[in-house]
Amino acid sequence: MLAYPFMRYALTAGIFIALICAFMGVFVVARQTSFFTHTLSEIGFSGASFGVFIGVSPLLGMLIFTCASGLLIGLSGEKVGRREASISVFSGLFLGLGILFLSLSKNQSNYATSILFGSIVGIDKTSLLTLVVLSIVLLVVVTLFFRPLAYNSFDAQGAEYNQRFNQLISIVFLILLALTISITAQIVGSLLIFVLLTIPAQAAKYYVHTLNKMIGLTFIFVLAGVWLGLWLSFVTDWPVSFFITVIEALLYGSALLKQKISNAHN
């Protein structure tokens, strides 16, 4: 398997995808933003369509659309009801624009459509380099904001006393989430990145109870899903996304079983 360059590229990409999803996934779970994560993954498709329409990189279009969405949602307020209503409004608006741009575009739209499903085994050296560079930039920014993000996400009572700080960190987080989806969706697809940003972190919280351990275990879960999924896809010729999704679902199922057994003993 390692004799093929595309498999080596895919395995390397898996490491950086796992790193991003580990750091961002725990905050997605803690802040209960799975719904917005799913919405952003769909908006990423619209952004790619926009990029195709104006003749620039679909990745640039994704960055514009997802970051704009994150900023608008962050400015709309912290209350759950207001936030979810805003997500629905902006989701419909950006998806509608994406469909319009795709229908008006005279260029090939295959790339924009593939954003939904991705193709990690189709990654080339240039795409891998782009992923690595953008991942490093994202991880540096996450590191700089790590302490306020952790405080704001895991200490809800303390964060309530500083609403201005609360909204600022919320905007930072949503933009980081938008960057995460834009960076990774071009490799694994918008639909699969939603799985990798939510299920592994959800599973990890049942096994460990500190932030650093959650990040470490989430990284292992994501990397195991991607690498094992690649190997199973290689030997069976079945879609890699199918295997990754099944593996992550099994990990989550095992976490729920472990929690149920622990509760029974208590």
Contacts in CASP RR format, 6 or more apart in sequence:
PFRMAT RR
TARGET T0000
AUTHOR 0000-0000-0000
METHOD contacts of the structure
MODEL  1
MLAYPFMRYALTAGIFIALICAFMGVFVVARQTSFFTHTLSEIGFSGASF
GVFIGVSPLLGMLIFTCASGLLIGLSGEKVGRREASISVFSGLFLGLGIL
FLSLSKNQSNYATSILFGSIVGIDKTSLLTLVVLSIVLLVVVTLFFRPLA
YNSFDAQGAEYNQRFNQLISIVFLILLALTISITAQIVGSLLIFVLLTIP
AQAAKYYVHTLNKMIGLTFIFVLAGVWLGLWLSFVTDWPVSFFITVIEAL
LYGSALLKQKISNAHN
1 7 0 8 1.000
1 230 0 8 1.000
1 231 0 8 1.000
1 234 0 8 1.000
2 8 0 8 1.000
2 11 0 8 1.000
5 125 0 8 1.000
6 121 0 8 1.000
6 122 0 8 1.000
6 123 0 8 1.000
6 124 0 8 1.000
7 121 0 8 1.000
7 230 0 8 1.000
7 234 0 8 1.000
9 122 0 8 1.000
9 123 0 8 1.000
9 124 0 8 1.000
9 125 0 8 1.000
9 127 0 8 1.000
9 128 0 8 1.000
10 120 0 8 1.000
10 121 0 8 1.000
10 122 0 8 1.000
10 123 0 8 1.000
10 230 0 8 1.000
11 227 0 8 1.000
11 230 0 8 1.000
12 128 0 8 1.000
12 132 0 8 1.000
13 120 0 8 1.000
13 123 0 8 1.000
13 128 0 8 1.000
13 131 0 8 1.000
13 187 0 8 1.000
14 120 0 8 1.000
14 222 0 8 1.000
14 223 0 8 1.000
14 226 0 8 1.000
14 227 0 8 1.000
15 223 0 8 1.000
16 131 0 8 1.000
16 132 0 8 1.000
16 135 0 8 1.000
17 131 0 8 1.000
17 135 0 8 1.000
17 184 0 8 1.000
17 187 0 8 1.000
17 188 0 8 1.000
17 196 0 8 1.000
17 222 0 8 1.000
17 226 0 8 1.000
18 219 0 8 1.000
18 222 0 8 1.000
18 223 0 8 1.000
18 226 0 8 1.000
19 135 0 8 1.000
19 139 0 8 1.000
19 219 0 8 1.000
20 135 0 8 1.000
20 138 0 8 1.000
20 139 0 8 1.000
20 180 0 8 1.000
20 183 0 8 1.000
20 184 0 8 1.000
21 180 0 8 1.000
21 184 0 8 1.000
21 193 0 8 1.000
21 196 0 8 1.000
21 197 0 8 1.000
21 200 0 8 1.000
21 201 0 8 1.000
21 218 0 8 1.000
21 219 0 8 1.000
21 222 0 8 1.000
22 200 0 8 1.000
22 201 0 8 1.000
22 215 0 8 1.000
22 216 0 8 1.000
22 218 0 8 1.000
22 219 0 8 1.000
22 222 0 8 1.000
23 139 0 8 1.000
23 142 0 8 1.000
23 215 0 8 1.000
24 142 0 8 1.000
24 176 0 8 1.000
24 177 0 8 1.000
24 180 0 8 1.000
24 197 0 8 1.000
25 197 0 8 1.000
25 198 0 8 1.000
25 200 0 8 1.000
25 201 0 8 1.000
25 218 0 8 1.000
26 201 0 8 1.000
26 204 0 8 1.000
26 205 0 8 1.000
26 211 0 8 1.000
26 214 0 8 1.000
26 215 0 8 1.000
26 218 0 8 1.000
27 149 0 8 1.000
27 153 0 8 1.000
27 173 0 8 1.000
28 34 0 8 1.000
28 37 0 8 1.000
28 177 0 8 1.000
28 197 0 8 1.000
28 198 0 8 1.000
28 201 0 8 1.000
29 198 0 8 1.000
29 201 0 8 1.000
29 202 0 8 1.000
29 205 0 8 1.000
30 153 0 8 1.000
30 154 0 8 1.000
31 153 0 8 1.000
31 173 0 8 1.000
32 80 0 8 1.000
33 173 0 8 1.000
33 174 0 8 1.000
33 177 0 8 1.000
34 198 0 8 1.000
35 84 0 8 1.000
35 87 0 8 1.000
36 70 0 8 1.000
36 73 0 8 1.000
36 83 0 8 1.000
36 87 0 8 1.000
36 174 0 8 1.000
36 177 0 8 1.000
37 177 0 8 1.000
37 181 0 8 1.000
37 194 0 8 1.000
37 197 0 8 1.000
37 198 0 8 1.000
38 194 0 8 1.000
39 69 0 8 1.000
39 87 0 8 1.000
39 90 0 8 1.000
39 91 0 8 1.000
40 66 0 8 1.000
40 69 0 8 1.000
40 70 0 8 1.000
40 177 0 8 1.000
40 178 0 8 1.000
40 181 0 8 1.000
41 181 0 8 1.000
41 185 0 8 1.000
41 189 0 8 1.000
41 190 0 8 1.000
41 191 0 8 1.000
41 193 0 8 1.000
41 194 0 8 1.000
42 91 0 8 1.000
42 95 0 8 1.000
42 190 0 8 1.000
43 65 0 8 1.000
43 66 0 8 1.000
43 69 0 8 1.000
43 90 0 8 1.000
43 91 0 8 1.000
43 94 0 8 1.000
43 95 0 8 1.000
44 62 0 8 1.000
44 65 0 8 1.000
44 66 0 8 1.000
44 115 0 8 1.000
44 181 0 8 1.000
44 182 0 8 1.000
44 185 0 8 1.000
44 190 0 8 1.000
45 95 0 8 1.000
45 98 0 8 1.000
45 112 0 8 1.000
45 113 0 8 1.000
45 115 0 8 1.000
45 116 0 8 1.000
45 190 0 8 1.000
46 65 0 8 1.000
46 94 0 8 1.000
46 95 0 8 1.000
46 96 0 8 1.000
46 97 0 8 1.000
46 98 0 8 1.000
46 99 0 8 1.000
46 101 0 8 1.000
47 58 0 8 1.000
47 61 0 8 1.000
47 62 0 8 1.000
47 64 0 8 1.000
47 65 0 8 1.000
47 66 0 8 1.000
47 94 0 8 1.000
47 98 0 8 1.000
47 101 0 8 1.000
47 112 0 8 1.000
48 58 0 8 1.000
48 59 0 8 1.000
48 61 0 8 1.000
48 62 0 8 1.000
48 111 0 8 1.000
48 112 0 8 1.000
48 115 0 8 1.000
49 58 0 8 1.000
49 98 0 8 1.000
49 99 0 8 1.000
49 101 0 8 1.000
49 102 0 8 1.000
49 105 0 8 1.000
49 109 0 8 1.000
49 112 0 8 1.000
50 61 0 8 1.000
50 64 0 8 1.000
50 65 0 8 1.000
50 97 0 8 1.000
50 98 0 8 1.000
50 101 0 8 1.000
51 57 0 8 1.000
51 58 0 8 1.000
51 60 0 8 1.000
51 61 0 8 1.000
51 101 0 8 1.000
51 112 0 8 1.000
52 58 0 8 1.000
52 101 0 8 1.000
52 102 0 8 1.000
52 105 0 8 1.000
52 107 0 8 1.000
52 108 0 8 1.000
52 109 0 8 1.000
52 111 0 8 1.000
52 112 0 8 1.000
53 101 0 8 1.000
53 102 0 8 1.000
53 104 0 8 1.000
53 105 0 8 1.000
53 107 0 8 1.000
54 101 0 8 1.000
55 107 0 8 1.000
58 111 0 8 1.000
58 112 0 8 1.000
58 115 0 8 1.000
58 186 0 8 1.000
59 130 0 8 1.000
59 182 0 8 1.000
59 186 0 8 1.000
62 115 0 8 1.000
62 181 0 8 1.000
62 182 0 8 1.000
62 185 0 8 1.000
62 186 0 8 1.000
63 178 0 8 1.000
63 179 0 8 1.000
63 182 0 8 1.000
65 94 0 8 1.000
66 178 0 8 1.000
66 179 0 8 1.000
66 181 0 8 1.000
66 182 0 8 1.000
67 175 0 8 1.000
67 178 0 8 1.000
67 179 0 8 1.000
67 182 0 8 1.000
68 94 0 8 1.000
69 90 0 8 1.000
69 91 0 8 1.000
69 94 0 8 1.000
69 178 0 8 1.000
70 171 0 8 1.000
70 174 0 8 1.000
70 175 0 8 1.000
70 177 0 8 1.000
70 178 0 8 1.000
71 171 0 8 1.000
71 174 0 8 1.000
71 175 0 8 1.000
72 86 0 8 1.000
72 90 0 8 1.000
73 83 0 8 1.000
73 86 0 8 1.000
73 87 0 8 1.000
73 90 0 8 1.000
73 174 0 8 1.000
74 83 0 8 1.000
74 167 0 8 1.000
74 170 0 8 1.000
74 171 0 8 1.000
74 174 0 8 1.000
75 167 0 8 1.000
75 171 0 8 1.000
76 82 0 8 1.000
76 83 0 8 1.000
76 86 0 8 1.000
77 83 0 8 1.000
77 86 0 8 1.000
77 167 0 8 1.000
77 170 0 8 1.000
78 163 0 8 1.000
78 166 0 8 1.000
78 167 0 8 1.000
78 170 0 8 1.000
102 109 0 8 1.000
102 112 0 8 1.000
114 189 0 8 1.000
115 185 0 8 1.000
115 186 0 8 1.000
115 189 0 8 1.000
115 190 0 8 1.000
116 189 0 8 1.000
116 190 0 8 1.000
116 191 0 8 1.000
117 189 0 8 1.000
117 191 0 8 1.000
117 192 0 8 1.000
117 241 0 8 1.000
118 185 0 8 1.000
118 186 0 8 1.000
118 187 0 8 1.000
118 188 0 8 1.000
118 189 0 8 1.000
118 190 0 8 1.000
118 192 0 8 1.000
118 241 0 8 1.000
119 187 0 8 1.000
119 189 0 8 1.000
120 187 0 8 1.000
120 188 0 8 1.000
120 226 0 8 1.000
120 230 0 8 1.000
120 240 0 8 1.000
121 230 0 8 1.000
121 233 0 8 1.000
121 240 0 8 1.000
123 131 0 8 1.000
123 187 0 8 1.000
127 186 0 8 1.000
127 187 0 8 1.000
131 183 0 8 1.000
131 184 0 8 1.000
131 186 0 8 1.000
131 187 0 8 1.000
134 179 0 8 1.000
134 183 0 8 1.000
135 183 0 8 1.000
138 176 0 8 1.000
138 179 0 8 1.000
138 180 0 8 1.000
138 183 0 8 1.000
141 176 0 8 1.000
142 149 0 8 1.000
142 176 0 8 1.000
145 169 0 8 1.000
145 172 0 8 1.000
145 176 0 8 1.000
148 165 0 8 1.000
148 169 0 8 1.000
149 169 0 8 1.000
149 172 0 8 1.000
149 173 0 8 1.000
150 211 0 8 1.000
151 158 0 8 1.000
151 159 0 8 1.000
152 159 0 8 1.000
152 165 0 8 1.000
152 166 0 8 1.000
152 169 0 8 1.000
152 170 0 8 1.000
152 173 0 8 1.000
153 173 0 8 1.000
154 211 0 8 1.000
159 165 0 8 1.000
159 166 0 8 1.000
159 169 0 8 1.000
160 166 0 8 1.000
177 197 0 8 1.000
180 193 0 8 1.000
180 197 0 8 1.000
181 190 0 8 1.000
181 193 0 8 1.000
181 197 0 8 1.000
184 193 0 8 1.000
184 196 0 8 1.000
185 193 0 8 1.000
188 196 0 8 1.000
188 226 0 8 1.000
188 241 0 8 1.000
188 244 0 8 1.000
189 241 0 8 1.000
191 241 0 8 1.000
192 241 0 8 1.000
192 244 0 8 1.000
192 245 0 8 1.000
195 244 0 8 1.000
195 245 0 8 1.000
195 248 0 8 1.000
196 222 0 8 1.000
196 226 0 8 1.000
196 244 0 8 1.000
196 248 0 8 1.000
199 248 0 8 1.000
199 249 0 8 1.000
199 251 0 8 1.000
199 252 0 8 1.000
200 218 0 8 1.000
200 221 0 8 1.000
200 222 0 8 1.000
200 248 0 8 1.000
200 251 0 8 1.000
200 252 0 8 1.000
201 214 0 8 1.000
201 218 0 8 1.000
202 252 0 8 1.000
202 255 0 8 1.000
203 221 0 8 1.000
203 248 0 8 1.000
203 251 0 8 1.000
203 252 0 8 1.000
203 253 0 8 1.000
203 254 0 8 1.000
203 255 0 8 1.000
204 213 0 8 1.000
204 214 0 8 1.000
204 216 0 8 1.000
204 217 0 8 1.000
204 218 0 8 1.000
204 221 0 8 1.000
204 255 0 8 1.000
205 214 0 8 1.000
205 255 0 8 1.000
206 255 0 8 1.000
206 256 0 8 1.000
206 258 0 8 1.000
206 259 0 8 1.000
207 217 0 8 1.000
207 255 0 8 1.000
207 258 0 8 1.000
208 214 0 8 1.000
208 217 0 8 1.000
221 248 0 8 1.000
221 251 0 8 1.000
222 248 0 8 1.000
224 247 0 8 1.000
224 251 0 8 1.000
225 243 0 8 1.000
225 244 0 8 1.000
225 247 0 8 1.000
225 248 0 8 1.000
225 251 0 8 1.000
226 244 0 8 1.000
228 243 0 8 1.000
228 247 0 8 1.000
229 240 0 8 1.000
229 243 0 8 1.000
229 244 0 8 1.000
229 247 0 8 1.000
230 240 0 8 1.000
232 238 0 8 1.000
232 240 0 8 1.000
232 243 0 8 1.000
233 239 0 8 1.000
233 240 0 8 1.000
233 243 0 8 1.000
END
